[in-house]
Amino acid sequence: MSFGIIGKVLGHSFSAEIHPKLFDCDYQKWELSPDMLDDFFEKRNFEGINVTIPYKTDVIKYLGFIDENAEKIGAVNTIVNKNGKLYGYNTDYYGLLELIKSKNVSLTGKNVLIFGSGATSKTARAVAENMGAKSVVRLSRKEKDGFDTYKNIKNYYENTDVIINTTPCGMYPNIYETAADIKNFKGLEAVFDVVYNPIRTKLVLDALNMGLIAEGGSRMLVFQAVYAARLFCGKDIKDSKGEEILRDIIAEKQNIVLIGMPACGKTTVGKILAERLNKTFVDTDCEIEKKYKKTPKEIIESNGEAVFRKYESEIIKDISKNQNQVIATGGGAVLDGENTLYLKENGKIVYIKRDINELLSDEKRPLSNTKEKLENIYKIRKPLYEKSADIIINSLKTPEETANSILDVI
């Protein structure tokens, strides 16, 4: 007998990392196709399971008891096996409630728009209604009772206060998708996304760029697990434990992205950080050379800067999907705003700031091989570095000192 999670695809799931930190357990992942559910629940070889996409409604028929809150929502994500009788609960409700409250957002009297028509949208509706929302509208791709469709989204541009995304749009590996474009919403205050991999979806980043309150689903994931673990082991697990696990998960999964002028020390500092943080080190210029069999200098000289920037963006988009990395970018990576968006989905961007007088021109860098060229690109890029950065660190005397300064902040 053991604990675990069931779903159709579980490559994105962090549950197997979270639950053993909450209580002593053997926790597994069971990827099941729909035709495997009957056999799985007939055998009942588990003490407790979490349930994820797409089975939160399908599992209800196997239960001997369903919690009142879960029954009202019509979705179950936690099942406990008590002497062969299966008890169903919805801990997603408490996780989403914790996520919204953590940002000090009140839904009282607010108009809430929910993206999605699946089981989690039912949970989001229950949370919004219980928090006193004035109206709750759910959007679906298809016409169905109780839903409006995305083709009518413009009807909600003027009066929507809060958006909650419950769709898998933006989930790894398709991290650049969104259920809908939010730029036309006029009075929007906050956006919440239940997707937790990547750490910040494109939807969340779009909202942050609009100056809104926005947060991804990592907190919801951890705190629904805290509530589920209490049911699994029958013991009180403090919220402080959830906070500790959340910090650890973000610290482990989050990429550290280094930006800055050529010769500011990104590669050397990045290798030091990767070793100390036990993260994979990635240099975008090296990745370009591996893929295209030419150095950046050779590409620029033979094909032009525009071609190099295209290659650079392709590499950045690809590596940004992965987590637990230290990424050293080329000096001009910030020239394309899309690169910054890609890097921020899983990363914290650190600008290594170095005085222009301390930077040296280099024949290996055709865009900064003279002092004049170096000064010109510095004028162009400096404001872009500052705008893109989450953290600005002054380059110190040695790479070790600079790395220590970054570690102190992150």
C-alpha positions as CSV (number, residue, x, y, z in Angstrom):
1,M,0.0,0.0,0.0
2,S,1.3,3.4,-0.8
3,F,0.4,7.0,-1.9
4,G,0.6,8.6,-5.2
5,I,-1.0,10.6,-8.0
6,I,-3.0,9.5,-11.0
7,G,-3.4,11.4,-14.3
8,K,-3.2,10.8,-18.0
9,V,0.2,12.6,-18.3
10,L,2.3,13.3,-15.3
11,G,5.6,14.6,-16.6
12,H,4.8,18.1,-15.4
13,S,3.8,17.0,-11.9
14,F,5.8,18.0,-8.8
15,S,3.6,16.0,-6.3
16,A,6.1,13.2,-5.9
17,E,8.6,15.8,-4.7
18,I,6.3,17.6,-2.3
19,H,4.5,14.8,-0.4
20,P,7.5,13.0,1.0
21,K,8.6,16.3,2.5
22,L,5.2,16.7,4.2
23,F,5.1,13.3,5.8
24,D,6.9,9.9,5.7
25,C,5.5,8.1,2.7
26,D,6.2,6.1,-0.5
27,Y,4.7,8.3,-3.2
28,Q,4.4,7.2,-6.8
29,K,3.1,8.5,-10.2
30,W,0.6,6.4,-12.0
31,E,-0.1,7.5,-15.6
32,L,-3.4,5.9,-16.5
33,S,-5.4,5.9,-19.8
34,P,-9.2,6.1,-19.3
35,D,-9.6,2.3,-19.9
36,M,-7.3,1.6,-17.0
37,L,-9.4,3.4,-14.4
38,D,-11.8,0.5,-13.6
39,D,-9.0,-1.9,-12.9
40,F,-7.0,0.6,-10.9
41,F,-9.9,1.3,-8.6
42,E,-11.1,-2.3,-8.4
43,K,-7.6,-3.3,-7.0
44,R,-7.4,-0.2,-4.7
45,N,-3.7,-0.8,-4.0
46,F,-3.2,2.5,-2.4
47,E,-3.7,4.3,0.9
48,G,-4.3,7.7,-0.6
49,I,-4.0,9.3,-4.1
50,N,-4.1,12.7,-5.6
51,V,-6.0,13.1,-8.9
52,T,-5.1,15.4,-11.7
53,I,-6.1,16.1,-15.4
54,P,-8.4,14.7,-16.7
55,Y,-9.9,12.5,-14.0
56,K,-11.2,14.8,-11.3
57,T,-14.8,14.2,-12.3
58,D,-14.4,10.6,-13.6
59,V,-13.2,9.2,-10.2
60,I,-16.4,10.2,-8.3
61,K,-18.2,7.1,-9.4
62,Y,-15.7,4.9,-7.5
63,L,-16.2,6.6,-4.2
64,G,-18.1,5.3,-1.2
65,F,-18.1,8.8,0.4
66,I,-17.7,12.3,-1.0
67,D,-17.0,15.4,1.1
68,E,-19.8,17.9,1.0
69,N,-17.6,20.6,-0.5
70,A,-16.2,18.3,-3.2
71,E,-19.8,17.1,-4.0
72,K,-20.9,20.7,-4.4
73,I,-18.0,21.5,-6.7
74,G,-18.4,18.3,-8.6
75,A,-14.7,17.5,-8.7
76,V,-12.4,15.4,-6.5
77,N,-8.6,15.6,-6.4
78,T,-7.8,13.7,-3.2
79,I,-8.9,10.1,-2.3
80,V,-8.3,8.3,0.9
81,N,-8.7,4.5,1.2
82,K,-10.1,3.6,4.6
83,N,-10.4,-0.1,5.0
84,G,-11.4,-0.5,1.3
85,K,-13.9,2.4,1.3
86,L,-12.9,5.3,-0.8
87,Y,-13.4,8.9,0.5
88,G,-13.2,11.8,-1.9
89,Y,-12.2,15.4,-1.2
90,N,-11.3,18.6,-3.0
91,T,-8.1,20.2,-1.6
92,D,-7.6,22.3,-4.8
93,Y,-10.3,24.5,-3.3
94,Y,-8.1,25.4,-0.3
95,G,-5.0,25.7,-2.5
96,L,-6.6,28.2,-4.8
97,L,-8.1,30.1,-1.8
98,E,-4.6,30.3,-0.3
99,L,-3.1,31.5,-3.6
100,I,-5.6,34.4,-3.9
101,K,-5.4,35.4,-0.3
102,S,-1.6,35.4,-0.4
103,K,-1.7,38.3,-2.8
104,N,-4.2,40.2,-0.6
105,V,-6.8,40.2,-3.3
106,S,-10.5,40.4,-2.3
107,L,-13.1,39.0,-4.6
108,T,-16.0,40.6,-2.7
109,G,-18.2,42.5,-5.1
110,K,-15.8,41.7,-8.0
111,N,-16.5,40.4,-11.5
112,V,-14.5,37.2,-12.0
113,L,-13.8,35.6,-15.4
114,I,-12.6,32.0,-15.4
115,F,-10.8,30.5,-18.4
116,G,-11.7,26.8,-18.8
117,S,-14.6,24.4,-18.4
118,G,-12.9,21.4,-16.7
119,A,-13.0,20.2,-13.1
120,T,-10.6,22.9,-11.9
121,S,-12.9,25.6,-13.3
122,K,-15.7,24.2,-11.0
123,T,-13.3,24.7,-8.1
124,A,-12.5,28.2,-9.1
125,R,-16.1,29.1,-9.4
126,A,-16.8,27.8,-5.9
127,V,-13.9,29.8,-4.5
128,A,-15.0,33.0,-6.2
129,E,-18.6,32.6,-5.1
130,N,-17.6,31.8,-1.5
131,M,-15.3,34.8,-1.5
132,G,-18.3,37.0,-2.4
133,A,-17.8,37.7,-6.1
134,K,-20.5,39.8,-7.7
135,S,-20.5,37.7,-10.9
136,V,-18.6,34.6,-12.1
137,V,-18.4,33.7,-15.8
138,R,-16.7,30.7,-17.2
139,L,-15.4,30.6,-20.8
140,S,-15.2,27.4,-22.9
141,R,-14.0,26.7,-26.4
142,K,-17.4,25.0,-27.1
143,E,-20.9,26.2,-26.5
144,K,-22.4,24.5,-23.5
145,D,-24.9,25.2,-20.7
146,G,-23.5,27.5,-18.0
147,F,-20.6,28.8,-20.2
148,D,-19.8,31.5,-22.6
149,T,-17.3,31.0,-25.4
150,Y,-14.0,32.7,-26.1
151,K,-15.4,34.2,-29.3
152,N,-17.4,36.5,-27.0
153,I,-14.5,37.5,-24.8
154,K,-14.7,41.1,-25.9
155,N,-18.0,41.4,-24.0
156,Y,-15.9,41.2,-20.8
157,Y,-13.2,43.6,-21.6
158,E,-14.8,46.5,-19.7
159,N,-16.0,45.0,-16.5
160,T,-13.8,42.1,-15.5
161,D,-11.9,42.6,-12.3
162,V,-10.1,39.2,-11.8
163,I,-9.2,36.4,-14.2
164,I,-8.5,32.9,-13.1
165,N,-7.0,30.5,-15.7
166,T,-7.9,26.8,-15.1
167,T,-6.9,25.5,-18.5
168,P,-3.6,23.7,-19.2
169,C,-2.7,26.4,-21.7
170,G,0.9,27.4,-21.0
171,M,1.8,24.2,-19.2
172,Y,5.2,22.6,-20.0
173,P,6.2,21.8,-22.7
174,N,3.8,24.3,-24.5
175,I,4.8,27.1,-22.2
176,Y,4.2,29.9,-24.7
177,E,0.5,29.4,-25.1
178,T,-2.4,31.3,-23.5
179,A,-6.1,30.6,-23.4
180,A,-6.8,34.2,-24.4
181,D,-5.0,37.5,-24.9
182,I,-5.7,39.9,-21.9
183,K,-4.2,43.1,-23.3
184,N,-7.7,44.6,-24.1
185,F,-9.1,44.2,-20.6
186,K,-9.6,47.7,-19.2
187,G,-10.2,47.5,-15.5
188,L,-8.4,44.2,-14.7
189,E,-6.8,44.1,-11.3
190,A,-5.4,40.6,-10.9
191,V,-4.7,37.4,-12.8
192,F,-4.2,33.9,-11.2
193,D,-3.1,30.9,-13.1
194,V,-3.3,27.3,-11.7
195,V,-0.5,26.2,-14.0
196,Y,2.8,25.8,-12.0
197,N,5.2,24.5,-14.6
198,P,6.6,26.9,-15.8
199,I,6.9,29.0,-12.6
200,R,5.4,32.0,-14.4
201,T,3.3,31.3,-17.5
202,K,3.0,33.7,-20.4
203,L,-0.4,34.8,-19.1
204,V,1.1,35.7,-15.7
205,L,4.0,37.6,-17.3
206,D,1.6,39.5,-19.6
207,A,-0.4,40.5,-16.6
208,L,2.7,41.6,-14.7
209,N,3.8,43.7,-17.7
210,M,0.4,45.4,-17.5
211,G,1.1,46.4,-13.9
212,L,-1.4,43.9,-12.5
213,I,-1.2,41.6,-9.5
214,A,-0.4,38.1,-11.0
215,E,0.7,34.8,-9.7
216,G,1.2,31.2,-11.0
217,G,0.0,28.0,-9.5
218,S,3.0,26.9,-7.4
219,R,1.5,28.1,-4.1
220,M,-1.8,26.4,-4.9
221,L,0.0,23.2,-5.7
222,V,1.9,23.2,-2.4
223,F,-1.0,24.1,-0.2
224,Q,-3.5,21.8,-1.7
225,A,-0.9,19.1,-1.0
226,V,-0.7,20.3,2.6
227,Y,-4.4,19.8,3.0
228,A,-4.2,16.4,1.2
229,A,-1.3,15.2,3.4
230,R,-3.4,16.0,6.5
231,L,-6.1,13.7,5.2
232,F,-3.6,11.0,4.2
233,C,-1.7,10.8,7.5
234,G,-4.3,12.0,9.9
235,K,-1.9,14.5,11.4
236,D,-1.7,18.3,11.6
237,I,0.8,19.7,9.2
238,K,1.6,23.4,9.8
239,D,1.2,26.0,7.1
240,S,4.8,27.0,7.9
241,K,5.9,23.7,6.5
242,G,4.1,24.5,3.2
243,E,5.9,27.9,3.1
244,E,9.2,26.1,3.6
245,I,8.5,23.6,0.8
246,L,7.3,26.3,-1.5
247,R,10.5,28.3,-1.0
248,D,12.6,25.2,-1.6
249,I,10.8,24.2,-4.8
250,I,11.1,27.7,-6.3
251,A,14.8,27.9,-5.4
252,E,15.4,24.5,-6.9
253,K,13.3,24.9,-10.1
254,Q,14.0,28.5,-10.9
255,N,16.7,29.4,-13.4
256,I,19.2,32.1,-12.7
257,V,19.6,34.2,-15.9
258,L,22.7,36.4,-16.2
259,I,22.5,39.4,-18.6
260,G,25.0,42.2,-19.2
261,M,27.6,43.7,-21.5
262,P,30.2,41.6,-23.2
263,A,33.1,40.9,-20.9
264,C,31.2,41.7,-17.7
265,G,31.8,38.2,-16.4
266,K,28.6,36.3,-17.1
267,T,30.1,33.0,-18.1
268,T,32.7,32.9,-15.3
269,V,30.2,34.0,-12.6
270,G,27.6,31.7,-14.0
271,K,29.8,28.6,-13.7
272,I,30.5,29.5,-10.1
273,L,26.8,29.9,-9.3
274,A,25.9,26.7,-11.1
275,E,28.4,24.7,-9.0
276,R,27.3,26.2,-5.7
277,L,23.6,25.9,-6.4
278,N,23.9,22.4,-8.0
279,K,22.3,23.7,-11.2
280,T,23.1,23.0,-14.9
281,F,25.2,25.7,-16.5
282,V,24.2,26.9,-20.0
283,D,25.9,29.5,-22.1
284,T,23.6,30.6,-25.0
285,D,26.6,31.5,-27.3
286,C,28.0,28.0,-26.8
287,E,24.6,26.4,-27.5
288,I,24.4,28.4,-30.7
289,E,27.8,27.1,-31.7
290,K,26.8,23.5,-30.9
291,K,23.7,23.7,-33.1
292,Y,24.9,25.8,-36.0
293,K,28.6,24.6,-36.1
294,K,29.8,28.2,-36.2
295,T,30.9,30.7,-33.5
296,P,28.8,33.8,-33.0
297,K,31.6,35.8,-34.6
298,E,31.6,33.6,-37.7
299,I,27.8,33.8,-38.0
300,I,27.7,37.5,-37.8
301,E,30.6,38.0,-40.2
302,S,29.2,35.5,-42.8
303,N,25.4,35.9,-42.4
304,G,24.9,39.2,-40.6
305,E,23.7,40.2,-37.1
306,A,20.0,39.7,-38.0
307,V,20.6,36.0,-38.7
308,F,22.6,35.6,-35.5
309,R,19.8,37.2,-33.5
310,K,17.3,34.8,-35.0
311,Y,19.5,31.8,-34.0
312,E,19.9,33.3,-30.5
313,S,16.2,33.7,-30.0
314,E,15.6,30.1,-31.1
315,I,18.1,28.8,-28.6
316,I,16.8,31.0,-25.8
317,K,13.2,29.9,-26.4
318,D,14.3,26.3,-26.3
319,I,16.4,26.3,-23.2
320,S,14.0,28.5,-21.3
321,K,11.5,25.6,-21.1
322,N,13.9,23.8,-18.8
323,Q,14.4,24.4,-15.1
324,N,17.2,24.3,-12.5
325,Q,19.7,26.1,-14.7
326,V,22.1,29.0,-14.6
327,I,22.0,30.7,-18.0
328,A,24.6,33.1,-19.3
329,T,23.2,35.1,-22.2
330,G,24.9,36.9,-25.0
331,G,25.3,40.7,-24.5
332,G,22.6,41.5,-27.0
333,A,20.0,39.0,-25.9
334,V,17.9,41.8,-24.4
335,L,17.5,43.5,-27.8
336,D,14.5,41.2,-28.5
337,G,11.8,41.6,-25.8
338,E,10.5,38.1,-26.6
339,N,13.8,36.7,-25.3
340,T,13.2,38.4,-21.9
341,L,9.7,36.9,-21.8
342,Y,11.0,33.4,-22.5
343,L,13.7,33.7,-19.9
344,K,11.4,35.0,-17.2
345,E,8.9,32.1,-17.4
346,N,11.2,29.9,-15.4
347,G,13.9,32.4,-14.5
348,K,15.1,35.2,-12.3
349,I,17.1,37.7,-14.4
350,V,20.2,39.2,-12.9
351,Y,22.0,42.1,-14.6
352,I,25.7,42.1,-13.9
353,K,26.4,45.8,-14.1
354,R,29.9,46.9,-14.9
355,D,31.2,50.4,-15.6
356,I,32.0,51.1,-19.2
357,N,35.5,52.1,-18.3
358,E,36.2,48.6,-17.0
359,L,35.0,46.8,-20.1
360,L,37.4,45.9,-22.9
361,S,36.9,45.6,-26.6
362,D,37.7,42.2,-28.0
363,E,38.5,41.1,-31.6
364,K,36.5,37.9,-31.0
365,R,33.4,40.1,-30.6
366,P,32.7,41.8,-34.0
367,L,30.0,44.1,-32.5
368,S,32.4,45.4,-29.8
369,N,35.8,45.0,-31.3
370,T,36.7,48.6,-30.9
371,K,36.2,51.0,-27.9
372,E,33.9,53.2,-30.0
373,K,31.6,50.2,-30.9
374,L,31.6,49.1,-27.3
375,E,30.5,52.5,-26.0
376,N,27.8,52.8,-28.6
377,I,26.2,49.4,-27.8
378,Y,26.5,50.2,-24.1
379,K,24.4,53.3,-24.6
380,I,21.7,51.3,-26.4
381,R,21.7,48.2,-24.1
382,K,22.1,49.7,-20.6
383,P,18.5,50.8,-20.3
384,L,17.3,47.5,-21.7
385,Y,19.4,45.6,-19.1
386,E,17.9,47.7,-16.3
387,K,14.3,47.2,-17.6
388,S,14.7,43.5,-18.1
389,A,16.4,42.7,-14.7
390,D,14.7,41.4,-11.6
391,I,18.0,42.0,-9.7
392,I,20.9,44.4,-10.5
393,I,24.3,43.5,-9.1
394,N,27.4,45.6,-9.4
395,S,30.4,43.5,-10.7
396,L,32.9,43.3,-8.0
397,K,36.7,42.8,-7.9
398,T,36.6,39.0,-8.5
399,P,34.0,36.6,-10.1
400,E,33.7,34.9,-6.7
401,E,32.8,38.1,-5.0
402,T,30.2,38.9,-7.7
403,A,28.8,35.4,-7.3
404,N,28.6,35.8,-3.6
405,S,26.7,39.1,-4.0
406,I,24.2,37.4,-6.3
407,L,23.7,34.5,-3.8
408,D,23.1,36.9,-1.0
409,V,20.2,38.5,-2.9
410,I,18.6,35.4,-4.4
